Amino acid sequence: MPGTVLLVAGSPVGKGRLVDAAGVLPVLAAVAPGVLAGAETANVVELADPLEPQAVLTRLRAAAAAPGPLTVYVTGQIQLDRRQRLPHLALARTTPATVRYTGFPWHWFREELRLRAPGTTTLFLDLHADAESWELLRSVPLDCGRESAVYGRIAPPPHRRSLGGPSYMKAVATILRSGHRPPLDQLHQQALSRITGEDVGIVLAAQPPAVSDPHAAVSAAVRAGRHADADGLAARWEQAAVRAHGAASEEALHWTEVRADLAMLAGDAARSCRTWLEVAAARLAAGQAEDAPAVEAAVDRAHHQWGEVRDPARARELGAALAQLRGRVPGRRAGALDHVQQQLRRLQPQAQH
């Protein structure tokens, strides 16, 4: 099965730039696609200094949906948004004041990769942190999801007026250019050993859990096209979590979110939209803030799935509920509520025929 490779190199243009992230892309591009992916053949998608977080999200979502092995190489810098102090990958237009809207929220990696089968997803990261994010990341690890293997480093802020270099990623690329991809932990250790004359920073090396994880059985059912079985398995885990922890618990809501994703994969956009609306409402009822990442993600995903609903009556019903939620949770994209209201107006004439 062909592999998929996503190369992401992003850092701000101008004085906020801490690292020449895109400088590593020619070295990575010189590696054979199959070697980058750890597969015989591979599709490679390259994002050099992307401008829009939504463009990165679109590419990541498509890569995460590919059935074969996925390797994501990310080079860039981490900054915190001022409101929630959450890590973001800074993009070309990112400034300290606009991180929330112009950076790529790191938790989107976790969200998009979470339904992939164990053992099929690897991230190589060479990240530089500004002073604020460095203090946070020394005690709070970057979360890339439970199913992903993660290797790399987070470098401390460079000295004033100096630009950091993606030396870890260049070392990885140089090793791979030989045409041989060693076992991942060996590749990681070899790359670290080649970094000289600088502070390596925080070393990242995380393997996914054992395949006995219940998510593995759900993922296997999806890959076999047994969507009803996958939903049945997830529903049983959801009910077990409700009994053990309560309906509003993170454990229970996690499985509700999995079921929303499963409905999407089964092509049932209306059920997926409705389930995401339920998740958002449950989180808000439990006292979570309107701009909490999990709340925003639920409403954004409901909105995305609503756009896929083809039955006008169901679209009107779900759109009314979505409009109510959008009034409370506008999200990061300007005009989201206006978009729902415009679409609802377009749906109205169809109801009168």
C-alpha positions as YAML, in Angstrom:
chain: A
units: angstrom
residues:
- id: 1
  name: MET
  ca: [0.00, 0.00, 0.00]
- id: 2
  name: PRO
  ca: [1.49, 3.41, -0.93]
- id: 3
  name: GLY
  ca: [2.53, 5.70, 1.89]
- id: 4
  name: THR
  ca: [1.75, 9.37, 2.37]
- id: 5
  name: VAL
  ca: [4.25, 12.05, 3.35]
- id: 6
  name: LEU
  ca: [3.33, 15.55, 4.51]
- id: 7
  name: LEU
  ca: [6.18, 18.07, 4.70]
- id: 8
  name: VAL
  ca: [5.26, 21.22, 6.64]
- id: 9
  name: ALA
  ca: [7.75, 24.07, 7.09]
- id: 10
  name: GLY
  ca: [6.35, 27.26, 8.55]
- id: 11
  name: SER
  ca: [7.64, 30.35, 10.33]
- id: 12
  name: PRO
  ca: [6.69, 34.03, 10.32]
- id: 13
  name: VAL
  ca: [7.94, 36.46, 7.71]
- id: 14
  name: GLY
  ca: [9.80, 39.36, 9.28]
- id: 15
  name: LYS
  ca: [11.34, 40.04, 12.67]
- id: 16
  name: GLY
  ca: [9.26, 37.42, 14.51]
- id: 17
  name: ARG
  ca: [11.05, 34.59, 12.66]
- id: 18
  name: LEU
  ca: [13.14, 32.36, 14.93]
- id: 19
  name: VAL
  ca: [14.13, 29.66, 12.42]
- id: 20
  name: ASP
  ca: [14.65, 29.29, 8.67]
- id: 21
  name: ALA
  ca: [12.13, 26.44, 8.52]
- id: 22
  name: ALA
  ca: [11.70, 26.18, 4.75]
- id: 23
  name: GLY
  ca: [15.48, 25.88, 4.28]
- id: 24
  name: VAL
  ca: [15.25, 22.14, 5.04]
- id: 25
  name: LEU
  ca: [12.70, 21.37, 2.31]
- id: 26
  name: PRO
  ca: [15.20, 21.02, -0.59]
- id: 27
  name: VAL
  ca: [17.13, 18.47, 1.49]
- id: 28
  name: LEU
  ca: [13.97, 16.50, 2.28]
- id: 29
  name: ALA
  ca: [12.78, 16.77, -1.33]
- id: 30
  name: ALA
  ca: [16.01, 15.09, -2.46]
- id: 31
  name: VAL
  ca: [15.03, 11.92, -0.56]
- id: 32
  name: ALA
  ca: [13.16, 9.25, -2.53]
- id: 33
  name: PRO
  ca: [9.42, 9.38, -1.61]
- id: 34
  name: GLY
  ca: [9.34, 5.72, -0.59]
- id: 35
  name: VAL
  ca: [12.26, 6.25, 1.81]
- id: 36
  name: LEU
  ca: [10.56, 9.31, 3.35]
- id: 37
  name: ALA
  ca: [7.45, 7.20, 3.88]
- id: 38
  name: GLY
  ca: [8.95, 3.86, 4.83]
- id: 39
  name: ALA
  ca: [6.97, 2.28, 1.97]
- id: 40
  name: GLU
  ca: [7.68, 1.10, -1.59]
- id: 41
  name: THR
  ca: [5.92, 4.10, -3.10]
- id: 42
  name: ALA
  ca: [4.50, 7.29, -1.61]
- id: 43
  name: ASN
  ca: [2.62, 10.48, -2.33]
- id: 44
  name: VAL
  ca: [4.45, 13.56, -1.04]
- id: 45
  name: VAL
  ca: [2.69, 16.85, -0.21]
- id: 46
  name: GLU
  ca: [4.88, 19.86, 0.57]
- id: 47
  name: LEU
  ca: [3.74, 23.02, 2.39]
- id: 48
  name: ALA
  ca: [6.44, 25.71, 2.33]
- id: 49
  name: ASP
  ca: [5.75, 28.76, 4.52]
- id: 50
  name: PRO
  ca: [1.95, 28.35, 4.30]
- id: 51
  name: LEU
  ca: [-0.15, 31.46, 4.87]
- id: 52
  name: GLU
  ca: [-3.47, 30.07, 6.14]
- id: 53
  name: PRO
  ca: [-4.11, 27.60, 8.98]
- id: 54
  name: GLN
  ca: [-7.15, 26.27, 7.10]
- id: 55
  name: ALA
  ca: [-4.94, 25.35, 4.12]
- id: 56
  name: VAL
  ca: [-2.68, 23.31, 6.41]
- id: 57
  name: LEU
  ca: [-5.75, 21.70, 8.00]
- id: 58
  name: THR
  ca: [-7.13, 20.69, 4.58]
- id: 59
  name: ARG
  ca: [-3.85, 19.01, 3.62]
- id: 60
  name: LEU
  ca: [-3.49, 17.31, 7.01]
- id: 61
  name: ARG
  ca: [-7.08, 16.03, 6.88]
- id: 62
  name: ALA
  ca: [-6.54, 14.54, 3.41]
- id: 63
  name: ALA
  ca: [-3.26, 12.92, 4.48]
- id: 64
  name: ALA
  ca: [-4.86, 11.49, 7.64]
- id: 65
  name: ALA
  ca: [-7.63, 9.89, 5.53]
- id: 66
  name: ALA
  ca: [-5.11, 7.96, 3.38]
- id: 67
  name: PRO
  ca: [-5.13, 4.25, 4.30]
- id: 68
  name: GLY
  ca: [-1.38, 3.49, 4.12]
- id: 69
  name: PRO
  ca: [1.46, 4.60, 6.41]
- id: 70
  name: LEU
  ca: [1.63, 8.35, 7.06]
- id: 71
  name: THR
  ca: [4.79, 10.27, 7.97]
- id: 72
  name: VAL
  ca: [4.53, 13.96, 8.84]
- id: 73
  name: TYR
  ca: [7.70, 16.08, 8.92]
- id: 74
  name: VAL
  ca: [7.13, 19.43, 10.69]
- id: 75
  name: THR
  ca: [9.75, 22.19, 10.91]
- id: 76
  name: GLY
  ca: [8.99, 25.59, 12.38]
- id: 77
  name: GLN
  ca: [8.40, 27.52, 15.55]
- id: 78
  name: ILE
  ca: [5.92, 27.28, 18.41]
- id: 79
  name: GLN
  ca: [4.10, 30.30, 19.82]
- id: 80
  name: LEU
  ca: [1.29, 30.60, 22.37]
- id: 81
  name: ASP
  ca: [-1.91, 32.52, 21.75]
- id: 82
  name: ARG
  ca: [-2.47, 35.27, 24.30]
- id: 83
  name: ARG
  ca: [-6.01, 34.28, 25.26]
- id: 84
  name: GLN
  ca: [-5.64, 30.57, 26.08]
- id: 85
  name: ARG
  ca: [-1.86, 30.10, 26.04]
- id: 86
  name: LEU
  ca: [-2.18, 27.11, 23.72]
- id: 87
  name: PRO
  ca: [0.73, 26.10, 21.45]
- id: 88
  name: HIS
  ca: [0.42, 26.96, 17.76]
- id: 89
  name: LEU
  ca: [2.71, 26.33, 14.81]
- id: 90
  name: ALA
  ca: [3.50, 29.86, 13.64]
- id: 91
  name: LEU
  ca: [2.79, 30.47, 9.94]
- id: 92
  name: ALA
  ca: [3.94, 33.17, 7.52]
- id: 93
  name: ARG
  ca: [1.53, 35.87, 8.75]
- id: 94
  name: THR
  ca: [1.74, 35.03, 12.46]
- id: 95
  name: THR
  ca: [2.60, 37.79, 14.95]
- id: 96
  name: PRO
  ca: [2.47, 37.57, 18.77]
- id: 97
  name: ALA
  ca: [-0.87, 39.43, 18.73]
- id: 98
  name: THR
  ca: [-2.52, 37.31, 15.99]
- id: 99
  name: VAL
  ca: [-1.39, 33.76, 16.84]
- id: 100
  name: ARG
  ca: [-4.94, 32.57, 17.56]
- id: 101
  name: TYR
  ca: [-6.10, 33.42, 14.05]
- id: 102
  name: THR
  ca: [-2.96, 33.12, 11.91]
- id: 103
  name: GLY
  ca: [-1.15, 30.17, 13.53]
- id: 104
  name: PHE
  ca: [-1.97, 26.47, 13.25]
- id: 105
  name: PRO
  ca: [-3.32, 25.21, 16.62]
- id: 106
  name: TRP
  ca: [-1.18, 22.24, 17.66]
- id: 107
  name: HIS
  ca: [-4.19, 20.31, 18.97]
- id: 108
  name: TRP
  ca: [-5.46, 20.08, 15.37]
- id: 109
  name: PHE
  ca: [-2.70, 17.51, 14.75]
- id: 110
  name: ARG
  ca: [-4.13, 15.37, 17.55]
- id: 111
  name: GLU
  ca: [-7.71, 15.85, 16.35]
- id: 112
  name: GLU
  ca: [-7.01, 14.86, 12.75]
- id: 113
  name: LEU
  ca: [-4.75, 11.89, 13.47]
- id: 114
  name: ARG
  ca: [-6.72, 10.23, 16.26]
- id: 115
  name: LEU
  ca: [-8.69, 7.71, 14.18]
- id: 116
  name: ARG
  ca: [-5.67, 6.35, 12.33]
- id: 117
  name: ALA
  ca: [-4.75, 2.73, 13.00]
- id: 118
  name: PRO
  ca: [-2.00, 2.16, 15.58]
- id: 119
  name: GLY
  ca: [1.45, 1.78, 14.07]
- id: 120
  name: THR
  ca: [0.65, 3.69, 10.84]
- id: 121
  name: THR
  ca: [1.46, 7.29, 11.84]
- id: 122
  name: THR
  ca: [4.86, 8.87, 12.55]
- id: 123
  name: LEU
  ca: [5.77, 12.51, 13.18]
- id: 124
  name: PHE
  ca: [9.28, 13.94, 12.92]
- id: 125
  name: LEU
  ca: [9.41, 17.38, 14.55]
- id: 126
  name: ASP
  ca: [12.13, 20.03, 14.56]
- id: 127
  name: LEU
  ca: [10.62, 22.97, 16.39]
- id: 128
  name: HIS
  ca: [11.98, 26.17, 17.89]
- id: 129
  name: ALA
  ca: [10.18, 27.82, 20.80]
- id: 130
  name: ASP
  ca: [9.95, 31.46, 21.76]
- id: 131
  name: ALA
  ca: [10.59, 32.33, 25.42]
- id: 132
  name: GLU
  ca: [6.92, 32.01, 26.46]
- id: 133
  name: SER
  ca: [6.24, 28.67, 24.81]
- id: 134
  name: TRP
  ca: [9.62, 27.30, 25.96]
- id: 135
  name: GLU
  ca: [8.64, 27.81, 29.61]
- id: 136
  name: LEU
  ca: [5.32, 26.01, 29.04]
- id: 137
  name: LEU
  ca: [6.70, 23.12, 26.99]
- id: 138
  name: ARG
  ca: [9.33, 22.28, 29.58]
- id: 139
  name: SER
  ca: [6.49, 21.05, 31.82]
- id: 140
  name: VAL
  ca: [3.57, 20.37, 29.44]
- id: 141
  name: PRO
  ca: [4.39, 18.03, 26.51]
- id: 142
  name: LEU
  ca: [3.12, 18.62, 22.99]
- id: 143
  name: ASP
  ca: [0.17, 16.26, 22.44]
- id: 144
  name: CYS
  ca: [0.23, 14.59, 19.01]
- id: 145
  name: GLY
  ca: [-2.43, 11.95, 19.79]
- id: 146
  name: ARG
  ca: [-2.39, 8.52, 21.33]
- id: 147
  name: GLU
  ca: [-1.79, 6.59, 18.10]
- id: 148
  name: SER
  ca: [1.21, 8.52, 16.73]
- id: 149
  name: ALA
  ca: [4.92, 7.76, 17.07]
- id: 150
  name: VAL
  ca: [6.74, 11.06, 17.64]
- id: 151
  name: TYR
  ca: [10.45, 11.80, 17.23]
- id: 152
  name: GLY
  ca: [12.38, 15.06, 17.23]
- id: 153
  name: ARG
  ca: [13.27, 17.99, 19.39]
- id: 154
  name: ILE
  ca: [12.08, 21.41, 20.55]
- id: 155
  name: ALA
  ca: [14.96, 23.88, 20.60]
- id: 156
  name: PRO
  ca: [15.11, 26.76, 23.09]
- id: 157
  name: PRO
  ca: [14.84, 30.37, 21.86]
- id: 158
  name: PRO
  ca: [17.89, 31.34, 19.79]
- id: 159
  name: HIS
  ca: [20.15, 34.17, 20.94]
- id: 160
  name: ARG
  ca: [18.93, 37.67, 20.15]
- id: 161
  name: ARG
  ca: [19.23, 38.66, 16.51]
- id: 162
  name: SER
  ca: [20.25, 35.17, 15.45]
- id: 163
  name: LEU
  ca: [18.22, 32.73, 13.39]
- id: 164
  name: GLY
  ca: [17.98, 29.10, 14.48]
- id: 165
  name: GLY
  ca: [18.47, 26.27, 12.02]
- id: 166
  name: PRO
  ca: [16.49, 23.03, 11.58]
- id: 167
  name: SER
  ca: [19.63, 20.97, 12.25]
- id: 168
  name: TYR
  ca: [17.75, 17.92, 13.54]
- id: 169
  name: MET
  ca: [15.56, 17.69, 10.41]
- id: 170
  name: LYS
  ca: [18.53, 18.30, 8.12]
- id: 171
  name: ALA
  ca: [20.32, 15.42, 9.86]
- id: 172
  name: VAL
  ca: [17.27, 13.16, 9.37]
- id: 173
  name: ALA
  ca: [17.10, 14.11, 5.67]
- id: 174
  name: THR
  ca: [20.84, 13.59, 5.17]
- id: 175
  name: ILE
  ca: [20.66, 10.09, 6.67]
- id: 176
  name: LEU
  ca: [17.64, 9.21, 4.51]
- id: 177
  name: ARG
  ca: [19.34, 10.45, 1.32]
- id: 178
  name: SER
  ca: [21.48, 7.31, 1.48]
- id: 179
  name: GLY
  ca: [18.37, 5.47, 0.29]
- id: 180
  name: HIS
  ca: [18.02, 3.46, 3.50]
- id: 181
  name: ARG
  ca: [15.53, 4.21, 6.29]
- id: 182
  name: PRO
  ca: [16.81, 2.68, 9.56]
- id: 183
  name: PRO
  ca: [14.36, 1.70, 12.35]
- id: 184
  name: LEU
  ca: [12.79, 4.95, 13.54]
- id: 185
  name: ASP
  ca: [14.36, 5.02, 16.99]
- id: 186
  name: GLN
  ca: [17.81, 4.46, 15.40]
- id: 187
  name: LEU
  ca: [17.16, 7.20, 12.81]
- id: 188
  name: HIS
  ca: [16.20, 9.54, 15.66]
- id: 189
  name: GLN
  ca: [19.32, 8.75, 17.72]
- id: 190
  name: GLN
  ca: [21.61, 9.08, 14.68]
- id: 191
  name: ALA
  ca: [20.11, 12.49, 13.86]
- id: 192
  name: LEU
  ca: [20.54, 13.72, 17.45]
- id: 193
  name: SER
  ca: [24.17, 12.60, 17.44]
- id: 194
  name: ARG
  ca: [24.85, 14.84, 14.42]
- id: 195
  name: ILE
  ca: [23.67, 18.03, 16.13]
- id: 196
  name: THR
  ca: [26.80, 19.76, 17.38]
- id: 197
  name: GLY
  ca: [27.54, 23.18, 18.77]
- id: 198
  name: GLU
  ca: [24.00, 23.95, 19.92]
- id: 199
  name: ASP
  ca: [21.53, 23.10, 22.68]
- id: 200
  name: VAL
  ca: [19.43, 20.17, 21.44]
- id: 201
  name: GLY
  ca: [16.58, 21.27, 23.73]
- id: 202
  name: ILE
  ca: [13.66, 19.02, 24.64]
- id: 203
  name: VAL
  ca: [14.05, 15.58, 23.05]
- id: 204
  name: LEU
  ca: [10.84, 13.99, 21.75]
- id: 205
  name: ALA
  ca: [10.58, 10.19, 21.50]
- id: 206
  name: ALA
  ca: [7.15, 8.62, 22.03]
- id: 207
  name: GLN
  ca: [5.85, 5.28, 20.77]
- id: 208
  name: PRO
  ca: [2.10, 4.61, 20.45]
- id: 209
  name: PRO
  ca: [0.49, 2.20, 22.94]
- id: 210
  name: ALA
  ca: [0.09, -1.51, 22.36]
- id: 211
  name: VAL
  ca: [-2.38, -2.65, 19.71]
- id: 212
  name: SER
  ca: [-4.70, -4.00, 22.43]
- id: 213
  name: ASP
  ca: [-6.06, -0.44, 22.65]
- id: 214
  name: PRO
  ca: [-9.83, -0.56, 21.89]
- id: 215
  name: HIS
  ca: [-9.31, 2.03, 19.15]
- id: 216
  name: ALA
  ca: [-7.42, -0.61, 17.16]
- id: 217
  name: ALA
  ca: [-10.51, -2.81, 16.83]
- id: 218
  name: VAL
  ca: [-12.61, 0.19, 15.75]
- id: 219
  name: SER
  ca: [-10.00, 1.24, 13.17]
- id: 220
  name: ALA
  ca: [-9.76, -2.33, 11.84]
- id: 221
  name: ALA
  ca: [-13.54, -2.47, 11.34]
- id: 222
  name: VAL
  ca: [-13.47, 0.84, 9.44]
- id: 223
  name: ARG
  ca: [-10.63, -0.33, 7.18]
- id: 224
  name: ALA
  ca: [-12.64, -3.48, 6.39]
- id: 225
  name: GLY
  ca: [-15.68, -1.37, 5.46]
- id: 226
  name: ARG
  ca: [-17.69, -2.68, 8.44]
- id: 227
  name: HIS
  ca: [-18.96, 0.75, 9.49]
- id: 228
  name: ALA
  ca: [-21.93, -0.53, 11.52]
- id: 229
  name: ASP
  ca: [-19.63, -2.86, 13.48]
- id: 230
  name: ALA
  ca: [-17.21, 0.02, 14.14]
- id: 231
  name: ASP
  ca: [-20.04, 2.19, 15.46]
- id: 232
  name: GLY
  ca: [-21.35, -0.68, 17.59]
- id: 233
  name: LEU
  ca: [-17.93, -1.18, 19.19]
- id: 234
  name: ALA
  ca: [-17.56, 2.55, 19.87]
- id: 235
  name: ALA
  ca: [-21.10, 2.70, 21.28]
- id: 236
  name: ARG
  ca: [-20.28, -0.07, 23.76]
- id: 237
  name: TRP
  ca: [-17.16, 1.75, 24.94]
- id: 238
  name: GLU
  ca: [-19.20, 4.97, 25.15]
- id: 239
  name: GLN
  ca: [-21.81, 3.30, 27.39]
- id: 240
  name: ALA
  ca: [-19.08, 1.76, 29.56]
- id: 241
  name: ALA
  ca: [-17.51, 5.20, 29.99]
- id: 242
  name: VAL
  ca: [-20.90, 6.73, 30.87]
- id: 243
  name: ARG
  ca: [-21.45, 4.08, 33.55]
- id: 244
  name: ALA
  ca: [-17.95, 4.44, 34.96]
- id: 245
  name: HIS
  ca: [-17.41, 8.20, 34.73]
- id: 246
  name: GLY
  ca: [-20.71, 9.94, 33.86]
- id: 247
  name: ALA
  ca: [-22.21, 11.23, 30.61]
- id: 248
  name: ALA
  ca: [-20.35, 14.56, 30.74]
- id: 249
  name: SER
  ca: [-16.93, 12.98, 31.44]
- id: 250
  name: GLU
  ca: [-14.01, 13.31, 29.03]
- id: 251
  name: GLU
  ca: [-13.93, 9.52, 28.75]
- id: 252
  name: ALA
  ca: [-17.57, 9.35, 27.57]
- id: 253
  name: LEU
  ca: [-17.35, 12.43, 25.32]
- id: 254
  name: HIS
  ca: [-14.23, 11.02, 23.68]
- id: 255
  name: TRP
  ca: [-16.20, 8.00, 22.47]
- id: 256
  name: THR
  ca: [-19.09, 10.21, 21.35]
- id: 257
  name: GLU
  ca: [-16.55, 12.15, 19.25]
- id: 258
  name: VAL
  ca: [-15.23, 8.88, 17.82]
- id: 259
  name: ARG
  ca: [-18.79, 7.97, 16.81]
- id: 260
  name: ALA
  ca: [-19.17, 11.36, 15.09]
- id: 261
  name: ASP
  ca: [-16.00, 10.64, 13.10]
- id: 262
  name: LEU
  ca: [-17.24, 7.13, 12.29]
- id: 263
  name: ALA
  ca: [-20.50, 8.54, 10.92]
- id: 264
  name: MET
  ca: [-18.45, 10.84, 8.66]
- id: 265
  name: LEU
  ca: [-16.35, 7.91, 7.43]
- id: 266
  name: ALA
  ca: [-19.54, 5.95, 6.74]
- id: 267
  name: GLY
  ca: [-20.83, 8.83, 4.59]
- id: 268
  name: ASP
  ca: [-23.63, 9.77, 7.00]
- id: 269
  name: ALA
  ca: [-23.02, 13.53, 7.22]
- id: 270
  name: ALA
  ca: [-26.32, 14.25, 8.98]
- id: 271
  name: ARG
  ca: [-25.60, 11.79, 11.81]
- id: 272
  name: SER
  ca: [-22.04, 13.09, 12.10]
- id: 273
  name: CYS
  ca: [-23.26, 16.71, 12.26]
- id: 274
  name: ARG
  ca: [-25.94, 15.87, 14.86]
- id: 275
  name: THR
  ca: [-23.42, 13.99, 17.02]
- id: 276
  name: TRP
  ca: [-20.92, 16.86, 16.93]
- id: 277
  name: LEU
  ca: [-23.72, 19.27, 17.91]
- id: 278
  name: GLU
  ca: [-24.49, 16.99, 20.88]
- id: 279
  name: VAL
  ca: [-20.83, 16.96, 21.91]
- id: 280
  name: ALA
  ca: [-20.62, 20.77, 21.77]
- id: 281
  name: ALA
  ca: [-23.84, 21.18, 23.74]
- id: 282
  name: ALA
  ca: [-22.66, 18.67, 26.38]
- id: 283
  name: ARG
  ca: [-19.33, 20.46, 26.79]
- id: 284
  name: LEU
  ca: [-21.00, 23.85, 27.14]
- id: 285
  name: ALA
  ca: [-23.54, 22.43, 29.63]
- id: 286
  name: ALA
  ca: [-20.63, 21.06, 31.67]
- id: 287
  name: GLY
  ca: [-19.28, 24.60, 32.01]
- id: 288
  name: GLN
  ca: [-16.57, 24.59, 29.35]
- id: 289
  name: ALA
  ca: [-15.81, 27.98, 27.80]
- id: 290
  name: GLU
  ca: [-17.15, 28.98, 24.37]
- id: 291
  name: ASP
  ca: [-13.56, 29.29, 23.09]
- id: 292
  name: ALA
  ca: [-12.25, 26.07, 24.65]
- id: 293
  name: PRO
  ca: [-10.45, 24.05, 21.92]
- id: 294
  name: ALA
  ca: [-12.70, 20.99, 22.33]
- id: 295
  name: VAL
  ca: [-15.86, 23.15, 22.08]
- id: 296
  name: GLU
  ca: [-14.61, 25.04, 19.02]
- id: 297
  name: ALA
  ca: [-13.52, 21.79, 17.36]
- id: 298
  name: ALA
  ca: [-16.93, 20.19, 17.90]
- id: 299
  name: VAL
  ca: [-18.82, 23.15, 16.42]
- id: 300
  name: ASP
  ca: [-16.36, 23.48, 13.50]
- id: 301
  name: ARG
  ca: [-16.76, 19.79, 12.68]
- id: 302
  name: ALA
  ca: [-20.55, 20.01, 12.95]
- id: 303
  name: HIS
  ca: [-20.42, 22.97, 10.56]
- id: 304
  name: HIS
  ca: [-18.21, 21.08, 8.10]
- id: 305
  name: GLN
  ca: [-20.47, 18.02, 8.11]
- id: 306
  name: TRP
  ca: [-23.59, 20.16, 7.79]
- id: 307
  name: GLY
  ca: [-22.21, 21.40, 4.47]
- id: 308
  name: GLU
  ca: [-22.26, 17.77, 3.27]
- id: 309
  name: VAL
  ca: [-25.95, 17.12, 4.13]
- id: 310
  name: ARG
  ca: [-27.94, 16.82, 0.89]
- id: 311
  name: ASP
  ca: [-31.49, 16.36, 2.23]
- id: 312
  name: PRO
  ca: [-33.05, 19.88, 2.53]
- id: 313
  name: ALA
  ca: [-35.35, 19.06, 5.45]
- id: 314
  name: ARG
  ca: [-32.54, 17.57, 7.53]
- id: 315
  name: ALA
  ca: [-30.22, 20.42, 6.51]
- id: 316
  name: ARG
  ca: [-32.79, 22.98, 7.72]
- id: 317
  name: GLU
  ca: [-33.29, 21.17, 11.02]
- id: 318
  name: LEU
  ca: [-29.58, 20.76, 11.71]
- id: 319
  name: GLY
  ca: [-28.80, 24.26, 10.41]
- id: 320
  name: ALA
  ca: [-31.18, 25.84, 12.91]
- id: 321
  name: ALA
  ca: [-29.41, 24.05, 15.76]
- id: 322
  name: LEU
  ca: [-26.00, 24.95, 14.31]
- id: 323
  name: ALA
  ca: [-26.97, 28.63, 13.99]
- id: 324
  name: GLN
  ca: [-27.92, 28.70, 17.67]
- id: 325
  name: LEU
  ca: [-24.57, 27.20, 18.64]
- id: 326
  name: ARG
  ca: [-22.63, 29.46, 16.26]
- id: 327
  name: GLY
  ca: [-24.16, 32.42, 18.08]
- id: 328
  name: ARG
  ca: [-22.31, 31.27, 21.19]
- id: 329
  name: VAL
  ca: [-19.24, 29.67, 19.55]
- id: 330
  name: PRO
  ca: [-18.16, 31.79, 16.54]
- id: 331
  name: GLY
  ca: [-14.85, 29.93, 16.25]
- id: 332
  name: ARG
  ca: [-11.69, 31.15, 14.54]
- id: 333
  name: ARG
  ca: [-13.02, 31.70, 11.02]
- id: 334
  name: ALA
  ca: [-14.58, 35.10, 10.42]
- id: 335
  name: GLY
  ca: [-18.20, 35.01, 9.24]
- id: 336
  name: ALA
  ca: [-19.04, 31.44, 10.29]
- id: 337
  name: LEU
  ca: [-22.44, 32.43, 11.70]
- id: 338
  name: ASP
  ca: [-23.20, 34.54, 8.61]
- id: 339
  name: HIS
  ca: [-22.39, 31.52, 6.45]
- id: 340
  name: VAL
  ca: [-24.90, 29.33, 8.31]
- id: 341
  name: GLN
  ca: [-27.62, 31.99, 8.10]
- id: 342
  name: GLN
  ca: [-27.02, 32.51, 4.35]
- id: 343
  name: GLN
  ca: [-27.21, 28.77, 3.69]
- id: 344
  name: LEU
  ca: [-30.41, 28.51, 5.72]
- id: 345
  name: ARG
  ca: [-31.97, 31.30, 3.63]
- id: 346
  name: ARG
  ca: [-31.00, 29.41, 0.46]
- id: 347
  name: LEU
  ca: [-32.67, 26.28, 1.82]
- id: 348
  name: GLN
  ca: [-35.98, 28.05, 2.55]
- id: 349
  name: PRO
  ca: [-37.35, 28.34, -1.05]
- id: 350
  name: GLN
  ca: [-36.86, 24.61, -1.52]
- id: 351
  name: ALA
  ca: [-39.25, 24.02, 1.36]
- id: 352
  name: GLN
  ca: [-42.03, 25.93, -0.43]
- id: 353
  name: HIS
  ca: [-42.11, 23.88, -3.67]
...
